[in-house]
Amino acid sequence: PNPSVAMAKKSGQPLELIQRGHEVYMLKCGECHRYQLPQNLDVDEWQETVPKMIRHAGLEAADEKAVLAYVVAVKIGRGE
């Protein structure tokens, strides 16, 4: 799902951070994986997996924070 103002409000994260996370998720994660819908995994699973994958992909720590903010915002935004 695309980031929204409502998603940012519910998650307490800046919209710009969530948008960056969405961008990284769409551009980088799909290079090696089939996309997982953020709402299909638990927050704990994302928090365990994302740091490993970000390092594996050679991305910055800021991208890790952004991707985590995005996937958590999707889950919170859907009331999960």
C-alpha positions in Angstrom: 0.0 0.0 0.0 1.1 3.6 -0.7 1.9 5.7 2.4 -0.8 8.1 3.5 -1.2 10.9 6.0 -3.6 8.7 8.0 -1.0 5.9 8.0 1.6 8.4 9.3 -0.8 9.7 12.0 -1.7 6.2 13.3 1.9 5.0 13.4 3.4 8.3 14.8 6.0 8.3 12.1 6.7 11.2 9.7 5.1 10.8 6.3 8.4 11.5 4.6 10.1 8.6 6.5 7.3 6.2 5.6 7.4 7.3 2.0 11.2 6.7 1.9 10.6 3.2 3.4 8.0 2.5 0.7 10.4 3.6 -2.0 13.3 1.5 -0.7 11.0 -1.5 -0.2 9.6 -1.3 -3.7 13.0 -0.6 -5.4 15.4 -2.8 -3.5 13.5 -5.6 -1.7 12.0 -6.8 -5.0 15.4 -7.2 -6.6 16.0 -10.4 -4.6 12.6 -11.4 -3.3 9.0 -11.7 -4.2 7.2 -8.9 -2.4 5.7 -9.8 1.0 2.7 -7.6 1.8 3.7 -5.9 5.0 0.4 -6.8 6.7 1.1 -10.6 6.1 4.0 -10.7 8.6 4.1 -9.8 12.3 6.0 -6.7 13.4 8.5 -9.0 15.3 9.2 -10.8 12.1 9.9 -7.6 10.2 12.1 -6.3 13.0 14.2 -9.4 12.9 14.4 -9.7 9.1 14.8 -6.2 7.8 18.2 -5.4 9.5 19.7 -8.5 8.0 18.4 -7.8 4.5 19.4 -4.1 4.6 23.0 -5.1 5.4 22.9 -7.9 2.8 21.8 -5.4 0.2 24.5 -2.9 1.2 22.0 -0.2 2.2 22.3 2.5 4.8 21.0 2.3 8.4 18.6 5.2 7.5 17.1 2.9 4.9 16.6 0.2 7.5 14.8 2.7 9.8 12.6 3.9 6.9 11.6 0.4 5.7 10.7 -0.7 9.3 8.7 2.5 9.7 6.9 1.7 6.5 6.0 -1.9 7.2 5.0 -1.1 10.8 2.9 1.8 9.5 1.1 -0.5 7.1 0.2 -2.9 9.9 -0.9 -0.2 12.3 -2.8 1.6 9.5 -4.8 -1.5 8.9 -5.6 -1.9 12.6 -3.3 -5.0 13.1 
